[in-house]
Amino acid sequence: MSISCTPGQLLRIYRDMSGLTQLGLASASFCSVMMIRKIENDLRRPSYNLAHRLAVALKVPPEERDTFVRMMRGLPELPHLTSSGTSPEQVTVEVTPTN
């Protein structure tokens, strides 16, 4: 499935797919619920370290973590991402649900 979303929307999608609440994700990634809310509402971007902790908490596969971290930091310039015709705040990603 191909979707266009902001980094905050991407975090929400991953969080929903993992079945975590904002509180659960905050606890698992050692940050505040308020920070998760701000990131999901695109009011803040996570630091590199927090983005990596989010990836681990969301069980993003190790081979996809660098891409996840870059997208969360708003750095969409990777070969499998499409940025043409989108604003700098949006990226197109392939999302594969994990169970």
N, C-alpha and C positions, 0 to 999 in steps of 0.2 A: 504494500500500500504506500503510495507516495503522498505526502502532505507538506504543506508550507506552513511553518509556524515560527513564532519567536522563541528565544531560549526559555522564557518562562512557561510558555505553552508546552514546549518539549519536556520540561521537568514534570509538569502536571501529567502529561501522557505517560511517561515512564513511571511516575508514582502511582497513578491509577492502575497501570498494568501490573505493578508489583503488589497491589493490594494494601499499600501502606497509607496511613493517614498522615497529615502534615506533622502531627506530634510524633508518630512513629518514625518518620523520615528524619525529623530533627534529632531525635534521640539516637538513631542509628548513625547519623553523620556528625554528631557532636556539635550541633549548632542550635540556635533558638528557633522556635516555631515562627516567630516574627520574621526571621531571616528567610525561612522557606516561603512565607507569604509574600514577602517583598520580591523574592526571585520569581515566583510564579506570576506575580502581577507586573513583571518587567520593570520594577522600581530599582532593583539592584542586580548586579552581576556577581556571581560567586568568585572568590579568589581561586587561584589554581588549586591550592590545597583543598579548599572546600568542594570545588567541583569534582576533584578526585575522590574525596570521601563520599560525596553523593553517588558517584558511579559505583563505588564498592557497596554502599548501602542498598542501591537499587539492583544489585547483582548484574550490572552491565558486564558482558563477557570481557575478559582481559584484552582480547584483540580489538575490541571496539571502544575501550576506555579513552584512549587518546582522542578519538573523534568526538566522543561525548563531551569530554572536557573542553575541547576547542569550541564546540557548538555552544556549550553553556557560557563560555567566555565571550561569545559573539565573534568568533574567528572562523567563518565558514569556508575558507579557501582550501578545500581538500578535493581531490579528484572526483570522488563519488557524490559530492554535493553540487547542487545547481544553484548558482547565485544570479545568473543573468535574468534580468527582468524583475528582480525582487528588490525590495528596499534592503539597506544594510542590516535592518533589524529582523529580517526573515530569511530562513533557509529552507530548502527542500530536503527531506530526509526519508529514508526507507525505514519503516518501523515493523519489526517482526515480534509478535507477542511471544513471551516465554512462559512456560507453565512449570 
